[in-house]
């Protein structure tokens, strides 16, 4: 199966379903607090990881994140940025325009963004902890890229799968993506059936009983 078809399958799910699949498989991946910073569309893609940290001097340096954006050469990447500091921006409209030009699908930041109207104006998705006006200059630097990072407590590797929508952001380890997708698609079908059952008049107590969810696990073991 091609990588592109795996992304298409992931795009057919939502973060709630992916979170449930990760739960069933005892995998960490669902985050708390990383939300859309404007009315962003859902994004899926491969993680391009970036680690930020505090700047300890005032010497001029290349602006954080810009080297990674400059190296992007495909249209299936999502920037995954760790190490943000509360109240300090690590994203803005100039970076958003550069990322849009390079074909990036969006940015997921364990931190804050400024100039959010600039990202919204060009329809560049930004997910993060919040919005601020305070610049990163002389406060944050890029420490490395392409290495494992922690986003809201979740360990994310380069090329892991990313999905983000209005309910939040989740990551799927690349080595487990087919397993998560198979289970997620079964969960989605069963939940669609449960909604249909409630609408047809079946008791919600019966429809949402734990045994109905346990049936998904039994299907998984077959």
Z-matrix of the N, CA and C atoms (Angstrom, degrees):
N
C 1 1.466
C 2 1.531 1 109.19
N 3 1.330 2 117.19 1 135.61
C 4 1.456 3 120.79 2 -177.08
C 5 1.515 4 111.11 3 -75.77
N 6 1.341 5 115.38 4 156.01
C 7 1.457 6 120.05 5 176.24
C 8 1.521 7 110.56 6 -60.35
N 9 1.340 8 116.75 7 -38.53
C 10 1.460 9 119.61 8 -177.92
C 11 1.520 10 110.58 9 -61.27
N 12 1.337 11 118.70 10 -41.84
C 13 1.458 12 120.09 11 -179.38
C 14 1.523 13 111.10 12 -67.87
N 15 1.331 14 117.93 13 -31.27
C 16 1.458 15 120.17 14 175.20
C 17 1.522 16 110.65 15 -64.82
N 18 1.330 17 117.26 16 -41.36
C 19 1.465 18 120.16 17 175.91
C 20 1.524 19 111.18 18 -63.27
N 21 1.319 20 116.79 19 -39.97
C 22 1.464 21 119.97 20 178.60
C 23 1.523 22 110.73 21 -62.67
N 24 1.316 23 116.85 22 -41.15
C 25 1.469 24 120.22 23 178.50
C 26 1.529 25 110.49 24 -65.56
N 27 1.323 26 116.74 25 -41.19
C 28 1.461 27 119.32 26 177.89
C 29 1.522 28 110.37 27 -62.63
N 30 1.319 29 117.06 28 -39.35
C 31 1.462 30 121.07 29 179.17
C 32 1.520 31 112.15 30 -63.89
N 33 1.335 32 117.05 31 -22.23
C 34 1.455 33 120.74 32 178.25
C 35 1.518 34 114.13 33 -78.52
N 36 1.331 35 117.08 34 -7.40
C 37 1.466 36 122.09 35 178.21
C 38 1.521 37 109.31 36 -105.68
N 39 1.346 38 116.13 37 176.14
C 40 1.457 39 120.92 38 171.26
C 41 1.522 40 108.81 39 -122.01
N 42 1.326 41 116.28 40 171.60
C 43 1.464 42 119.01 41 -175.49
C 44 1.519 43 112.45 42 -65.75
N 45 1.340 44 117.51 43 -29.96
C 46 1.460 45 119.35 44 178.06
C 47 1.522 46 110.73 45 -61.39
N 48 1.339 47 116.02 46 -46.16
C 49 1.454 48 121.13 47 -178.54
C 50 1.518 49 111.04 48 -68.05
N 51 1.335 50 116.77 49 -41.22
C 52 1.461 51 119.98 50 177.54
C 53 1.524 52 110.17 51 -62.92
N 54 1.324 53 117.10 52 -41.16
C 55 1.464 54 120.56 53 177.38
C 56 1.524 55 110.94 54 -60.24
N 57 1.336 56 117.09 55 -43.17
C 58 1.468 57 120.21 56 178.63
C 59 1.523 58 110.96 57 -62.43
N 60 1.327 59 117.09 58 -42.26
C 61 1.464 60 120.14 59 179.33
C 62 1.524 61 110.78 60 -63.53
N 63 1.324 62 116.83 61 -42.76
C 64 1.464 63 120.09 62 176.98
C 65 1.527 64 110.57 63 -60.54
N 66 1.341 65 116.68 64 -40.67
C 67 1.470 66 120.82 65 177.73
C 68 1.519 67 111.21 66 -59.10
N 69 1.340 68 116.58 67 -49.35
C 70 1.463 69 121.03 68 -179.13
C 71 1.525 70 111.39 69 -57.63
N 72 1.330 71 116.18 70 -33.82
C 73 1.459 72 121.34 71 -176.70
C 74 1.528 73 113.05 72 -94.66
N 75 1.341 74 116.17 73 4.90
C 76 1.469 75 121.94 74 -179.67
C 77 1.529 76 112.03 75 56.62
N 78 1.328 77 115.02 76 41.82
C 79 1.457 78 121.19 77 177.91
C 80 1.521 79 110.38 78 -109.37
N 81 1.325 80 116.56 79 140.60
C 82 1.458 81 121.37 80 172.49
C 83 1.521 82 108.37 81 -82.79
N 84 1.327 83 116.38 82 140.52
C 85 1.456 84 118.53 83 179.39
C 86 1.515 85 113.74 84 -179.81
N 87 1.339 86 116.77 85 -29.34
C 88 1.463 87 120.53 86 179.99
C 89 1.528 88 109.53 87 -81.55
N 90 1.324 89 116.82 88 130.95
C 91 1.458 90 121.17 89 -179.86
C 92 1.526 91 110.93 90 -102.47
N 93 1.302 92 115.28 91 164.51
C 94 1.470 93 122.59 92 173.82
C 95 1.520 94 107.86 93 -122.21
N 96 1.330 95 116.51 94 129.26
C 97 1.455 96 120.88 95 173.48
C 98 1.511 97 115.93 96 96.22
N 99 1.334 98 118.12 97 -3.63
C 100 1.467 99 121.04 98 177.02
C 101 1.520 100 107.12 99 -99.37
N 102 1.318 101 116.06 100 96.82
C 103 1.463 102 123.31 101 -170.20
C 104 1.525 103 110.89 102 -120.24
N 105 1.351 104 118.17 103 163.06
C 106 1.465 105 119.74 104 175.54
C 107 1.523 106 111.24 105 -61.62
N 108 1.336 107 117.09 106 137.13
C 109 1.458 108 121.86 107 -178.71
C 110 1.523 109 112.29 108 -95.54
N 111 1.318 110 117.44 109 -4.92
C 112 1.460 111 124.10 110 162.04
C 113 1.520 112 105.05 111 -145.74
N 114 1.313 113 119.51 112 -174.26
C 115 1.472 114 120.80 113 -176.16
C 116 1.525 115 109.81 114 -76.24
N 117 1.332 116 114.93 115 64.09
C 118 1.460 117 121.76 116 -173.91
C 119 1.527 118 112.23 117 -68.61
N 120 1.327 119 116.98 118 149.08
C 121 1.462 120 119.67 119 167.48
C 122 1.526 121 110.01 120 -73.49
N 123 1.325 122 115.83 121 164.36
C 124 1.459 123 120.61 122 173.82
C 125 1.519 124 109.33 123 -63.19
N 126 1.330 125 116.31 124 144.02
C 127 1.456 126 120.98 125 174.27
C 128 1.520 127 109.86 126 -127.36
N 129 1.317 128 115.97 127 146.03
C 130 1.464 129 123.00 128 169.88
C 131 1.518 130 107.22 129 -135.61
N 132 1.323 131 116.85 130 151.16
C 133 1.455 132 119.69 131 178.24
C 134 1.509 133 110.91 132 171.49
N 135 1.332 134 114.88 133 -174.28
C 136 1.458 135 121.89 134 177.28
C 137 1.525 136 109.87 135 -93.94
N 138 1.316 137 115.70 136 140.44
C 139 1.459 138 120.62 137 -177.40
C 140 1.521 139 111.81 138 -74.10
N 141 1.332 140 115.44 139 129.70
C 142 1.460 141 122.45 140 164.29
C 143 1.515 142 106.06 141 -110.11
N 144 1.326 143 116.73 142 107.21
C 145 1.469 144 121.37 143 -167.87
C 146 1.525 145 112.16 144 -88.86
N 147 1.339 146 114.90 145 144.17
C 148 1.457 147 123.05 146 179.68
C 149 1.528 148 108.42 147 -139.24
N 150 1.324 149 116.85 148 131.70
C 151 1.461 150 121.55 149 176.78
C 152 1.523 151 109.50 150 -109.75
N 153 1.327 152 116.37 151 123.99
C 154 1.452 153 122.89 152 175.66
C 155 1.525 154 110.22 153 -104.07
N 156 1.327 155 115.62 154 164.76
C 157 1.456 156 120.62 155 175.32
C 158 1.516 157 110.07 156 -162.75
N 159 1.335 158 117.70 157 169.05
C 160 1.464 159 121.24 158 -178.77
C 161 1.521 160 111.81 159 -63.09
N 162 1.325 161 116.25 160 144.05
C 163 1.461 162 121.42 161 174.97
C 164 1.521 163 108.92 162 -88.58
N 165 1.332 164 115.83 163 132.99
C 166 1.463 165 119.91 164 -174.11
C 167 1.531 166 113.35 165 -100.53
N 168 1.357 167 117.08 166 -5.83
C 169 1.460 168 118.97 167 178.17
C 170 1.531 169 108.31 168 -142.93
N 171 1.322 170 117.20 169 -177.12
C 172 1.464 171 121.03 170 -177.63
C 173 1.521 172 112.25 171 -112.23
N 174 1.328 173 117.32 172 12.24
C 175 1.464 174 120.13 173 179.88
C 176 1.523 175 110.44 174 -64.14
N 177 1.337 176 118.91 175 139.94
C 178 1.469 177 121.40 176 178.99
C 179 1.522 178 111.09 177 -60.29
N 180 1.317 179 116.31 178 143.57
C 181 1.461 180 121.16 179 179.00
C 182 1.518 181 109.36 180 -150.07
N 183 1.323 182 116.59 181 163.57
C 184 1.463 183 120.89 182 176.20
C 185 1.519 184 108.57 183 -61.08
N 186 1.329 185 116.68 184 138.21
C 187 1.460 186 119.97 185 -177.22
C 188 1.524 187 110.41 186 -63.02
N 189 1.334 188 115.29 187 136.65
C 190 1.458 189 120.37 188 -179.07
C 191 1.523 190 111.65 189 -53.06
N 192 1.323 191 115.86 190 146.37
C 193 1.471 192 126.55 191 175.10
C 194 1.531 193 113.07 192 76.26
N 195 1.326 194 117.73 193 -28.15
C 196 1.460 195 119.63 194 -175.32
C 197 1.533 196 113.69 195 -60.00
N 198 1.349 197 121.04 196 -35.96
C 199 1.470 198 118.77 197 178.38
C 200 1.527 199 113.08 198 -63.65
N 201 1.322 200 116.82 199 -35.19
C 202 1.468 201 120.02 200 -179.81
C 203 1.520 202 110.25 201 -69.25
N 204 1.327 203 116.78 202 -44.35
C 205 1.466 204 120.41 203 178.25
C 206 1.525 205 109.96 204 -58.36
N 207 1.311 206 117.15 205 -42.01
C 208 1.465 207 121.46 206 -177.09
C 209 1.528 208 112.31 207 -63.13
N 210 1.340 209 117.15 208 -26.23
C 211 1.466 210 120.49 209 -176.88
C 212 1.527 211 113.49 210 -91.08
N 213 1.322 212 118.73 211 -8.62
C 214 1.464 213 120.90 212 -177.00
C 215 1.531 214 109.70 213 -65.10
N 216 1.348 215 115.92 214 132.39
C 217 1.461 216 119.72 215 -178.94
C 218 1.532 217 112.73 216 -134.96
N 219 1.347 218 116.39 217 22.79
C 220 1.463 219 120.75 218 176.07
C 221 1.523 220 108.77 219 -144.92
N 222 1.333 221 115.88 220 168.95
C 223 1.467 222 120.32 221 -175.14
C 224 1.522 223 112.92 222 -106.19
N 225 1.336 224 116.81 223 24.14
C 226 1.458 225 119.76 224 -174.94
C 227 1.529 226 112.84 225 -123.87
N 228 1.332 227 117.33 226 19.82
C 229 1.459 228 121.01 227 -174.51
C 230 1.518 229 111.71 228 -103.59
N 231 1.342 230 115.08 229 147.36
C 232 1.466 231 123.93 230 171.66
C 233 1.525 232 107.64 231 -124.08
N 234 1.331 233 116.90 232 127.29
C 235 1.461 234 119.92 233 175.77
C 236 1.520 235 109.73 234 -72.39
N 237 1.322 236 116.80 235 129.86
C 238 1.465 237 122.99 236 179.01
C 239 1.524 238 106.65 237 -120.54
N 240 1.338 239 115.74 238 107.08
C 241 1.461 240 122.58 239 -165.98
C 242 1.524 241 110.31 240 -113.39
N 243 1.328 242 116.51 241 119.08
C 244 1.467 243 122.42 242 -178.62
C 245 1.520 244 109.93 243 -109.59
N 246 1.336 245 114.64 244 162.89
C 247 1.458 246 120.07 245 171.88
C 248 1.508 247 115.54 246 90.85
N 249 1.336 248 117.42 247 15.00
C 250 1.454 249 119.63 248 176.85
C 251 1.518 250 112.24 249 -65.48
N 252 1.318 251 115.99 250 155.06
C 253 1.465 252 122.79 251 178.50
C 254 1.520 253 108.22 252 -113.22
N 255 1.322 254 117.24 253 138.16
C 256 1.462 255 121.24 254 -178.63
C 257 1.526 256 111.00 255 -53.00
N 258 1.328 257 115.25 256 129.17
C 259 1.448 258 121.03 257 175.01
C 260 1.513 259 115.33 258 81.86
N 261 1.356 260 118.32 259 -3.98
C 262 1.459 261 122.36 260 -179.31
C 263 1.527 262 108.56 261 -110.50
N 264 1.310 263 116.66 262 129.31
C 265 1.458 264 120.43 263 -179.00
C 266 1.521 265 111.77 264 -72.65
N 267 1.323 266 116.32 265 140.65
C 268 1.464 267 120.61 266 168.26
C 269 1.526 268 110.84 267 -127.89
N 270 1.324 269 115.92 268 19.00
C 271 1.465 270 121.73 269 176.59
C 272 1.521 271 108.38 270 -154.22
N 273 1.349 272 116.42 271 149.92
C 274 1.453 273 120.73 272 178.26
C 275 1.510 274 111.51 273 -159.98
N 276 1.334 275 116.83 274 -176.37
C 277 1.458 276 119.70 275 -170.68
C 278 1.525 277 113.44 276 -72.22
N 279 1.327 278 119.13 277 -28.74
C 280 1.465 279 119.54 278 177.78
C 281 1.526 280 109.84 279 -67.47
N 282 1.334 281 116.61 280 -45.44
C 283 1.461 282 119.78 281 175.23
C 284 1.523 283 110.93 282 -60.99
N 285 1.332 284 117.16 283 -40.00
C 286 1.471 285 120.41 284 -179.71
C 287 1.524 286 110.90 285 -61.43
N 288 1.326 287 116.66 286 -43.22
C 289 1.461 288 119.75 287 179.17
C 290 1.523 289 111.44 288 -65.26
N 291 1.329 290 116.79 289 -40.31
C 292 1.460 291 120.15 290 177.34
C 293 1.523 292 110.89 291 -63.67
N 294 1.338 293 116.53 292 -43.19
C 295 1.461 294 121.03 293 -179.63
C 296 1.526 295 111.37 294 -64.72
N 297 1.315 296 116.05 295 -41.82
C 298 1.464 297 120.82 296 178.26
C 299 1.534 298 109.87 297 -61.04
N 300 1.317 299 116.52 298 -43.05
C 301 1.465 300 121.32 299 -179.64
C 302 1.525 301 111.49 300 -62.60
N 303 1.346 302 116.66 301 -35.00
C 304 1.464 303 121.13 302 -178.62
C 305 1.525 304 112.96 303 -83.97
N 306 1.329 305 118.19 304 -2.43
C 307 1.454 306 120.98 305 176.30
C 308 1.509 307 115.45 306 88.19
N 309 1.332 308 117.38 307 12.61
C 310 1.465 309 119.49 308 176.99
C 311 1.524 310 110.69 309 -65.76
N 312 1.335 311 115.77 310 147.83
C 313 1.463 312 120.69 311 -176.49
C 314 1.526 313 113.04 312 -87.16
N 315 1.315 314 118.07 313 -18.07
C 316 1.453 315 120.83 314 -179.43
C 317 1.511 316 110.75 315 160.48
N 318 1.330 317 115.77 316 176.47
C 319 1.462 318 122.98 317 178.46
C 320 1.517 319 110.23 318 -127.22
N 321 1.321 320 115.53 319 136.95
C 322 1.460 321 123.24 320 174.41
C 323 1.525 322 106.42 321 -117.35
N 324 1.325 323 116.35 322 117.35
C 325 1.459 324 122.02 323 -170.77
C 326 1.528 325 110.21 324 -120.23
N 327 1.327 326 116.52 325 124.14
C 328 1.461 327 119.68 326 167.98
C 329 1.519 328 106.00 327 -85.54
N 330 1.329 329 114.17 328 69.85
C 331 1.450 330 122.16 329 -174.14
C 332 1.513 331 110.07 330 174.35
N 333 1.337 332 116.36 331 -154.21
C 334 1.456 333 122.12 332 -170.01
C 335 1.533 334 111.16 333 -121.73
N 336 1.335 335 115.54 334 156.80
C 337 1.459 336 122.46 335 176.50
C 338 1.515 337 109.93 336 -122.49
N 339 1.332 338 116.04 337 149.76
C 340 1.456 339 121.74 338 169.27
C 341 1.533 340 107.91 339 -112.23
N 342 1.329 341 117.47 340 178.40
C 343 1.474 342 122.16 341 176.16
C 344 1.529 343 111.75 342 50.18
N 345 1.321 344 116.81 343 39.69
C 346 1.460 345 118.35 344 -172.18
C 347 1.528 346 111.73 345 -64.46
N 348 1.337 347 116.96 346 -27.41
C 349 1.458 348 118.88 347 176.95
C 350 1.528 349 111.14 348 -63.32
N 351 1.322 350 116.61 349 -31.42
C 352 1.455 351 120.00 350 178.02
C 353 1.514 352 112.20 351 -65.96
N 354 1.320 353 117.18 352 -40.38
C 355 1.469 354 120.51 353 175.71
C 356 1.522 355 110.56 354 -66.52
N 357 1.326 356 115.63 355 -42.05
C 358 1.465 357 119.60 356 -179.98
C 359 1.529 358 111.06 357 -64.54
N 360 1.317 359 117.54 358 -39.28
C 361 1.467 360 121.21 359 -176.38
C 362 1.522 361 111.96 360 -61.61
N 363 1.327 362 117.52 361 -31.37
C 364 1.468 363 120.33 362 179.27
C 365 1.527 364 111.32 363 -102.10
N 366 1.357 365 116.07 364 7.84
C 367 1.467 366 122.70 365 177.24
C 368 1.528 367 111.20 366 59.57
N 369 1.322 368 115.58 367 42.64
C 370 1.460 369 120.72 368 175.75
C 371 1.533 370 108.30 369 -99.64
N 372 1.342 371 117.91 370 116.06
C 373 1.465 372 120.91 371 -175.71
C 374 1.529 373 112.86 372 -68.30
N 375 1.316 374 115.95 373 131.82
C 376 1.463 375 122.33 374 175.64
C 377 1.525 376 108.21 375 -131.20
N 378 1.323 377 115.56 376 122.68
C 379 1.459 378 122.81 377 175.96
C 380 1.521 379 107.97 378 -114.49
N 381 1.331 380 117.29 379 137.42
C 382 1.446 381 119.46 380 -178.44
C 383 1.511 382 112.03 381 -171.57
N 384 1.342 383 115.90 382 -165.42
C 385 1.459 384 121.32 383 -177.42
C 386 1.512 385 112.56 384 -88.32
N 387 1.347 386 117.22 385 -22.26
C 388 1.452 387 118.21 386 -178.53
C 389 1.511 388 112.06 387 170.41
N 390 1.330 389 114.47 388 -175.94
C 391 1.464 390 122.91 389 -176.96
C 392 1.521 391 108.95 390 -118.36
N 393 1.322 392 115.74 391 142.46
C 394 1.461 393 121.61 392 179.31
C 395 1.525 394 108.64 393 -143.59
N 396 1.324 395 117.31 394 172.46
C 397 1.471 396 121.20 395 174.35
C 398 1.522 397 111.54 396 -110.89
N 399 1.335 398 118.26 397 -5.40
C 400 1.459 399 122.14 398 -170.47
C 401 1.530 400 110.39 399 -85.27
N 402 1.323 401 116.31 400 127.18
C 403 1.457 402 122.98 401 -176.22
C 404 1.531 403 112.33 402 -70.51
N 405 1.340 404 114.73 403 151.54
C 406 1.466 405 120.98 404 174.30
C 407 1.521 406 112.25 405 -79.53
N 408 1.327 407 117.29 406 -15.39
C 409 1.464 408 120.27 407 -172.94
C 410 1.535 409 110.96 408 -59.18
N 411 1.334 410 115.24 409 128.12
C 412 1.467 411 124.56 410 -176.93
C 413 1.528 412 113.08 411 65.43
N 414 1.331 413 116.47 412 13.67
C 415 1.469 414 120.39 413 176.64
C 416 1.530 415 112.14 414 -122.07
N 417 1.336 416 116.92 415 -37.74
C 418 1.465 417 121.80 416 -178.65
C 419 1.519 418 109.35 417 -129.54
N 420 1.331 419 115.81 418 147.82
C 421 1.460 420 121.56 419 172.79
C 422 1.527 421 109.08 420 -134.61
N 423 1.313 422 115.43 421 163.11
C 424 1.453 423 120.85 422 173.03
C 425 1.523 424 108.80 423 -84.82
N 426 1.340 425 116.32 424 125.45
C 427 1.459 426 121.18 425 179.73
C 428 1.519 427 112.13 426 -89.96
N 429 1.339 428 116.85 427 -41.53
C 430 1.458 429 120.51 428 179.37
C 431 1.520 430 109.31 429 -164.04
N 432 1.317 431 116.22 430 174.95
C 433 1.463 432 121.57 431 174.79
C 434 1.521 433 108.58 432 -147.81
N 435 1.341 434 115.54 433 159.60
C 436 1.455 435 120.74 434 178.70
C 437 1.512 436 114.46 435 76.62
N 438 1.318 437 117.48 436 6.67
C 439 1.466 438 121.98 437 179.13
C 440 1.527 439 109.64 438 -111.53
N 441 1.333 440 116.20 439 166.63
C 442 1.455 441 120.64 440 179.80
C 443 1.529 442 110.35 441 -63.29
N 444 1.335 443 115.72 442 138.78
C 445 1.465 444 121.87 443 178.61
C 446 1.523 445 108.58 444 -132.33
N 447 1.333 446 115.43 445 164.24
C 448 1.465 447 120.18 446 174.41
C 449 1.517 448 109.15 447 -111.62
N 450 1.340 449 114.96 448 124.42
C 451 1.454 450 122.58 449 178.34
C 452 1.518 451 107.95 450 -115.70
N 453 1.331 452 116.67 451 112.18
C 454 1.472 453 121.68 452 -177.27
C 455 1.528 454 110.76 453 49.20
N 456 1.321 455 115.73 454 40.78
C 457 1.458 456 121.64 455 176.57
C 458 1.510 457 115.45 456 87.90
N 459 1.326 458 118.24 457 -6.93
C 460 1.465 459 122.20 458 -178.72
C 461 1.524 460 109.78 459 -96.86
N 462 1.326 461 116.59 460 128.98
C 463 1.459 462 121.43 461 177.97
C 464 1.527 463 109.08 462 -77.97
N 465 1.340 464 116.07 463 123.99
C 466 1.458 465 122.16 464 -178.02
C 467 1.520 466 108.79 465 -124.61
N 468 1.344 467 115.33 466 129.45
C 469 1.458 468 121.18 467 177.98
C 470 1.528 469 110.44 468 -102.21
N 471 1.319 470 115.45 469 155.82
C 472 1.462 471 120.74 470 170.96
C 473 1.533 472 108.91 471 -52.04
N 474 1.319 473 116.44 472 133.82
C 475 1.472 474 124.50 473 178.00
C 476 1.519 475 114.29 474 76.98
N 477 1.331 476 118.94 475 3.40
C 478 1.467 477 119.00 476 166.89
C 479 1.526 478 108.76 477 -63.78
N 480 1.325 479 115.45 478 164.18
C 481 1.462 480 120.75 479 -178.04
C 482 1.526 481 110.10 480 -91.66
N 483 1.332 482 115.45 481 141.14
C 484 1.461 483 123.16 482 -178.02
C 485 1.525 484 109.07 483 -120.85
N 486 1.334 485 116.39 484 135.45
C 487 1.461 486 121.59 485 169.14
C 488 1.519 487 107.55 486 -136.16
N 489 1.321 488 116.32 487 133.37
C 490 1.465 489 121.14 488 179.90
C 491 1.521 490 109.01 489 -141.88
N 492 1.333 491 115.62 490 136.37
C 493 1.466 492 121.03 491 177.33
C 494 1.522 493 108.45 492 -149.66
N 495 1.321 494 117.41 493 -165.60
C 496 1.467 495 120.69 494 -173.88
C 497 1.525 496 113.26 495 -62.51
N 498 1.327 497 117.81 496 -21.70
C 499 1.468 498 120.56 497 -179.77
C 500 1.523 499 112.80 498 -88.27
N 501 1.329 500 117.33 499 -11.06
C 502 1.453 501 118.71 500 178.29
C 503 1.513 502 112.90 501 139.68
N 504 1.322 503 115.63 502 -154.88
C 505 1.460 504 122.44 503 -173.00
C 506 1.522 505 109.78 504 -134.26
N 507 1.339 506 115.53 505 138.88
C 508 1.465 507 120.78 506 177.15
C 509 1.518 508 109.11 507 -136.82
N 510 1.323 509 114.56 508 153.41
C 511 1.467 510 122.46 509 179.57
C 512 1.519 511 108.89 510 -125.05
N 513 1.339 512 115.66 511 142.14
C 514 1.462 513 121.21 512 179.03
C 515 1.523 514 108.40 513 -122.63
N 516 1.337 515 117.93 514 125.33
C 517 1.465 516 119.31 515 177.21
C 518 1.525 517 110.67 516 -57.58
N 519 1.323 518 116.76 517 135.74
C 520 1.460 519 120.52 518 -176.35
C 521 1.528 520 112.01 519 -56.89
N 522 1.331 521 116.96 520 -36.02
C 523 1.466 522 120.29 521 -177.35
C 524 1.520 523 113.08 522 -71.01
N 525 1.350 524 117.54 523 -15.11
C 526 1.464 525 121.01 524 -176.59
C 527 1.527 526 113.26 525 -113.97
N 528 1.333 527 117.78 526 8.42
C 529 1.464 528 119.87 527 -170.39
C 530 1.530 529 112.61 528 -61.94
N 531 1.321 530 119.20 529 -43.16
C 532 1.466 531 119.46 530 -177.54
C 533 1.526 532 110.59 531 -65.20
N 534 1.320 533 117.01 532 -39.72
C 535 1.462 534 121.66 533 177.89
C 536 1.528 535 110.51 534 -62.00
N 537 1.320 536 116.89 535 -44.72
C 538 1.461 537 121.10 536 179.64
C 539 1.531 538 110.65 537 -66.14
N 540 1.316 539 117.23 538 -41.35
C 541 1.467 540 120.19 539 179.83
C 542 1.523 541 111.51 540 -65.46
N 543 1.328 542 117.13 541 -44.91
C 544 1.465 543 120.16 542 179.52
C 545 1.525 544 110.56 543 -57.47
N 546 1.333 545 115.44 544 -47.94
C 547 1.459 546 119.94 545 -179.30
C 548 1.529 547 110.93 546 -68.37
N 549 1.326 548 117.83 547 -42.24
C 550 1.453 549 121.17 548 179.44
C 551 1.516 550 112.23 549 -59.42
N 552 1.314 551 116.89 550 -40.32
C 553 1.462 552 120.10 551 179.11
C 554 1.522 553 111.66 552 -67.10
N 555 1.339 554 116.95 553 -36.32
C 556 1.470 555 119.47 554 175.07
C 557 1.527 556 110.86 555 -66.03
N 558 1.335 557 116.09 556 -42.28
C 559 1.467 558 120.18 557 178.25
C 560 1.527 559 110.16 558 -60.93
N 561 1.327 560 117.08 559 -44.91
C 562 1.462 561 120.60 560 -178.79
C 563 1.533 562 111.23 561 -61.29
N 564 1.331 563 116.29 562 -42.30
C 565 1.470 564 119.13 563 179.05
C 566 1.520 565 110.89 564 -63.91
N 567 1.319 566 116.83 565 -43.05
C 568 1.469 567 119.75 566 -178.98
C 569 1.529 568 110.77 567 -67.01
N 570 1.329 569 117.60 568 -40.40
C 571 1.457 570 119.68 569 179.19
C 572 1.527 571 111.40 570 -66.73
N 573 1.319 572 116.93 571 -36.19
C 574 1.467 573 119.68 572 175.12
C 575 1.521 574 110.09 573 -61.29
N 576 1.326 575 115.95 574 -40.23
C 577 1.466 576 120.12 575 177.74
C 578 1.514 577 112.09 576 -65.83
N 579 1.319 578 116.85 577 -36.15
C 580 1.462 579 120.86 578 179.20
C 581 1.521 580 110.98 579 -67.49
N 582 1.334 581 116.57 580 -40.79
C 583 1.466 582 119.92 581 176.45
C 584 1.525 583 109.96 582 -61.99
N 585 1.329 584 116.80 583 -44.40
C 586 1.462 585 120.49 584 179.59
C 587 1.526 586 111.14 585 -62.04
N 588 1.343 587 116.24 586 -37.83
C 589 1.456 588 120.08 587 179.94
C 590 1.526 589 111.45 588 -65.14
N 591 1.332 590 116.68 589 -43.26
C 592 1.471 591 120.67 590 178.31
C 593 1.523 592 110.41 591 -62.91
N 594 1.317 593 116.38 592 -42.60
C 595 1.464 594 120.01 593 -179.47
C 596 1.533 595 112.16 594 -65.58
N 597 1.322 596 115.61 595 -27.47
C 598 1.472 597 119.11 596 -179.91
C 599 1.524 598 112.47 597 -82.46
N 600 1.356 599 116.42 598 -5.61
C 601 1.456 600 119.88 599 176.09
C 602 1.505 601 115.39 600 110.00
N 603 1.327 602 118.63 601 -1.33
C 604 1.458 603 120.81 602 179.16
C 605 1.532 604 109.50 603 -67.70
N 606 1.297 605 117.92 604 146.81
C 607 1.462 606 122.86 605 -177.68
C 608 1.526 607 110.87 606 -60.40
N 609 1.345 608 115.83 607 129.41
C 610 1.450 609 119.50 608 178.92
C 611 1.524 610 111.13 609 -66.23
N 612 1.346 611 117.29 610 -29.68
C 613 1.465 612 119.94 611 176.39
C 614 1.517 613 110.76 612 -60.92
N 615 1.310 614 116.18 613 -40.33
C 616 1.459 615 120.70 614 179.70
C 617 1.521 616 111.10 615 -73.44
N 618 1.332 617 115.41 616 -43.92
C 619 1.462 618 120.00 617 -176.55
C 620 1.533 619 111.28 618 -62.98
N 621 1.352 620 116.80 619 -38.21
C 622 1.461 621 120.36 620 -175.90
C 623 1.524 622 113.59 621 -97.29
N 624 1.321 623 117.46 622 12.68
C 625 1.467 624 120.70 623 177.53
C 626 1.524 625 109.79 624 -62.60
N 627 1.323 626 115.39 625 147.34
C 628 1.464 627 120.15 626 -177.79
C 629 1.525 628 112.82 627 -54.40
N 630 1.327 629 116.66 628 -30.68
C 631 1.466 630 119.33 629 -178.10
C 632 1.521 631 111.65 630 -63.40
N 633 1.338 632 117.10 631 -28.16
C 634 1.459 633 120.01 632 178.81
C 635 1.529 634 110.71 633 -69.14
N 636 1.310 635 116.19 634 -37.44
C 637 1.453 636 119.68 635 177.31
C 638 1.527 637 111.26 636 -75.80
N 639 1.329 638 116.31 637 -33.87
C 640 1.462 639 120.06 638 177.68
C 641 1.525 640 110.48 639 -63.13
N 642 1.330 641 116.69 640 -27.91
C 643 1.465 642 119.93 641 178.54
C 644 1.530 643 111.40 642 -60.72
N 645 1.336 644 116.40 643 -30.43
C 646 1.463 645 120.16 644 177.97
C 647 1.529 646 109.16 645 -64.32
N 648 1.322 647 116.64 646 -42.04
C 649 1.463 648 120.89 647 178.93
C 650 1.521 649 111.07 648 -63.81
N 651 1.330 650 115.95 649 -38.14
C 652 1.463 651 119.88 650 179.49
C 653 1.522 652 110.75 651 -67.11
N 654 1.331 653 117.40 652 -37.17
C 655 1.466 654 120.81 653 175.80
C 656 1.523 655 109.82 654 -63.58
N 657 1.339 656 115.34 655 -38.41
C 658 1.464 657 121.08 656 -178.37
C 659 1.515 658 110.98 657 -62.42
N 660 1.332 659 118.23 658 -35.69
C 661 1.459 660 121.76 659 -174.55
C 662 1.520 661 112.99 660 -82.08
N 663 1.336 662 117.79 661 -8.33
C 664 1.467 663 120.38 662 -178.02
C 665 1.521 664 110.67 663 -75.61
